Amino acid sequence: MYLLGVVCVACIMIAAGFYVSYIRNSLMRQTISNVQTVTQQQQQAFDSFIDRDRERIHSYADDFSKHSSTDLENIHSTLEIFCSVDALYTVVNLDTGEFYNSKSEEVFCMGEEELENYRGFSGSGVREPYIGLYTDSKMFGYYECFTFSDGVKGLIQKGYESDRVSEEFTLSFYNDQGFAYVINRGG
């Protein structure tokens, strides 16, 4: 009888161990699935955010292309619209290196090396994380090249501080390091 009791207790303990292990694995799989779903939703939200911003940049580039590169009043009045936005809009004259932004009415001029870098851009795209022209902050943004009505090549870009984008679009599983990893490593 004693042996039968020991066997029953052993069977119950083994069955309980398997049950606990099964429940633990099932909960882990469910948690991973939930995190992946949230991550996928965040990725879709981020992609949508990028697409909308790129459409806006395109329309602004189209607007700037209707004006002369020397029409500083138009450039400043258009950029003034964005002075309260949490992003930095910048228009660059790729012939002279002069640039204007939405946070200041000053005309700035970039160095030759930086100008050559900007002249290397073509079409439109998402920028690799970069140090802003007006700030020393690490930025994330978009650009589009265009031609002013007087034939001068130009570029408009919209940049956000990387930390802001990282906070808004935290992705749990992106190389196991989140969106901040994507921004800080260069995309």
C-alpha positions as CSV (number, residue, x, y, z in Angstrom):
1,M,0.0,0.0,0.0
2,Y,2.9,2.3,0.9
3,L,4.4,1.7,-2.6
4,L,1.1,2.5,-4.3
5,G,0.9,5.8,-2.4
6,V,4.5,6.7,-3.4
7,V,3.8,5.9,-7.1
8,C,0.5,8.0,-7.0
9,V,2.3,11.0,-5.4
10,A,5.2,10.6,-7.9
11,C,2.7,10.5,-10.8
12,I,0.8,13.5,-9.5
13,M,4.1,15.5,-9.1
14,I,5.3,14.6,-12.6
15,A,1.9,15.5,-14.1
16,A,1.9,18.8,-12.2
17,G,5.4,19.5,-13.4
18,F,4.4,18.9,-17.1
19,Y,1.2,21.0,-16.6
20,V,3.1,23.9,-15.1
21,S,5.7,23.7,-17.9
22,Y,2.9,23.6,-20.5
23,I,1.2,26.6,-18.9
24,R,4.5,28.6,-18.7
25,N,5.3,27.8,-22.3
26,S,1.8,28.7,-23.5
27,L,1.9,32.0,-21.6
28,M,5.3,32.8,-23.0
29,R,4.2,32.1,-26.6
30,Q,1.1,34.3,-26.1
31,T,3.2,37.1,-24.7
32,I,5.6,36.9,-27.6
33,S,2.7,36.9,-30.0
34,N,1.2,40.0,-28.4
35,V,4.5,41.9,-28.4
36,Q,5.0,41.0,-32.1
37,T,1.5,42.2,-32.9
38,V,2.1,45.5,-31.2
39,T,5.4,45.9,-32.9
40,Q,3.8,45.2,-36.3
41,Q,1.2,47.8,-35.5
42,Q,3.9,50.3,-34.5
43,Q,5.8,49.6,-37.7
44,Q,2.6,50.2,-39.8
45,A,2.0,53.5,-37.9
46,F,5.6,54.5,-38.5
47,D,5.4,53.7,-42.2
48,S,2.2,55.7,-42.5
49,F,3.9,58.6,-40.7
50,I,6.8,58.5,-43.1
51,D,4.5,58.3,-46.2
52,R,2.4,61.3,-45.1
53,D,5.4,63.4,-44.4
54,R,7.0,62.5,-47.7
55,E,3.8,63.6,-49.5
56,R,3.9,66.9,-47.7
57,I,7.6,67.4,-48.5
58,H,6.8,66.7,-52.2
59,S,4.0,69.4,-52.2
60,Y,6.3,71.9,-50.6
61,A,9.1,71.2,-53.1
62,D,6.6,71.6,-55.9
63,D,5.6,75.0,-54.4
64,F,9.2,76.2,-54.0
65,S,9.9,75.2,-57.6
66,K,7.4,77.8,-58.8
67,H,9.5,80.6,-57.3
68,S,12.9,82.1,-57.9
69,S,15.8,81.1,-55.6
70,T,16.3,84.8,-55.0
71,D,12.7,85.3,-53.7
72,L,13.7,85.3,-50.1
73,E,10.3,86.7,-49.1
74,N,8.5,83.7,-50.4
75,I,11.0,81.3,-48.9
76,H,10.8,82.9,-45.4
77,S,7.0,83.4,-45.5
78,T,6.5,79.7,-46.5
79,L,8.9,78.5,-43.8
80,E,7.3,80.8,-41.2
81,I,4.2,78.7,-41.4
82,F,6.1,75.9,-39.8
83,C,7.8,77.9,-37.0
84,S,5.6,76.3,-34.3
85,V,5.8,72.8,-35.7
86,D,8.0,70.3,-33.7
87,A,10.0,69.6,-36.8
88,L,12.7,71.6,-38.6
89,Y,12.0,72.5,-42.2
90,T,15.1,73.6,-44.2
91,V,15.4,74.9,-47.7
92,V,18.9,74.7,-49.3
93,N,20.2,76.5,-52.3
94,L,22.5,73.9,-53.8
95,D,24.3,76.4,-56.0
96,T,25.4,78.8,-53.2
97,G,25.1,76.7,-50.1
98,E,22.7,79.1,-48.4
99,F,20.0,77.6,-46.4
100,Y,16.9,78.8,-44.6
101,N,14.9,77.1,-41.9
102,S,11.6,77.3,-40.1
103,K,13.2,78.3,-36.7
104,S,15.0,81.4,-37.8
105,E,14.8,84.2,-40.4
106,E,18.5,84.3,-40.8
107,V,20.2,83.1,-44.0
108,F,22.9,80.5,-43.2
109,C,25.7,79.2,-45.4
110,M,27.1,75.7,-45.1
111,G,30.7,74.7,-45.6
112,E,32.0,73.3,-48.9
113,E,32.2,69.7,-47.6
114,E,28.7,69.8,-46.3
115,L,27.5,71.4,-49.5
116,E,29.1,68.7,-51.6
117,N,27.3,66.1,-49.4
118,Y,23.9,67.8,-50.1
119,R,24.7,68.1,-53.8
120,G,25.0,64.3,-53.8
121,F,21.3,63.8,-52.9
122,S,18.9,63.2,-55.8
123,G,15.2,62.7,-56.0
124,S,13.7,62.2,-52.6
125,G,14.2,59.9,-49.7
126,V,14.5,59.3,-46.0
127,R,17.7,60.5,-44.6
128,E,20.0,58.4,-42.6
129,P,20.3,59.9,-39.1
130,Y,22.3,63.1,-39.4
131,I,23.5,66.1,-37.4
132,G,21.2,69.0,-38.2
133,L,22.3,72.0,-40.1
134,Y,20.9,74.5,-37.6
135,T,21.3,72.4,-34.5
136,D,23.9,70.0,-33.2
137,S,21.2,67.4,-32.5
138,K,20.9,64.0,-34.2
139,M,18.1,64.3,-36.6
140,F,15.9,61.9,-38.6
141,G,13.9,63.1,-41.6
142,Y,13.2,63.3,-45.3
143,Y,14.3,65.4,-48.2
144,E,13.3,66.2,-51.8
145,C,15.4,67.8,-54.5
146,F,13.8,70.3,-56.8
147,T,14.7,73.1,-59.2
148,F,13.7,76.7,-58.5
149,S,12.0,78.6,-61.4
150,D,15.3,80.3,-62.2
151,G,17.0,77.0,-62.8
152,V,18.9,76.8,-59.5
153,K,18.9,73.4,-57.8
154,G,17.4,73.3,-54.4
155,L,16.5,70.8,-51.6
156,I,13.9,70.9,-48.9
157,Q,14.1,68.7,-45.9
158,K,12.1,68.1,-42.8
159,G,13.9,66.8,-39.8
160,Y,12.8,65.6,-36.3
161,E,15.1,65.1,-33.4
162,S,15.8,61.4,-33.3
163,D,14.9,61.1,-29.6
164,R,11.4,62.4,-30.3
165,V,10.8,59.9,-33.1
166,S,12.2,57.2,-30.9
167,E,9.9,58.0,-28.1
168,E,6.8,58.1,-30.3
169,F,7.5,54.9,-32.2
170,T,9.1,52.5,-29.8
171,L,9.4,49.2,-31.5
172,S,9.9,46.3,-29.1
173,F,11.6,43.9,-31.4
174,Y,13.9,45.6,-33.8
175,N,17.1,43.7,-33.5
176,D,16.0,43.4,-29.8
177,Q,16.9,47.0,-29.3
178,G,13.8,49.1,-30.3
179,F,13.5,52.0,-32.7
180,A,16.1,54.0,-30.9
181,Y,18.6,51.4,-32.2
182,V,17.4,52.0,-35.8
183,I,17.7,55.8,-35.5
184,N,21.1,55.7,-33.7
185,R,22.7,53.2,-36.0
186,G,21.7,54.8,-39.2
187,G,18.5,53.1,-40.3
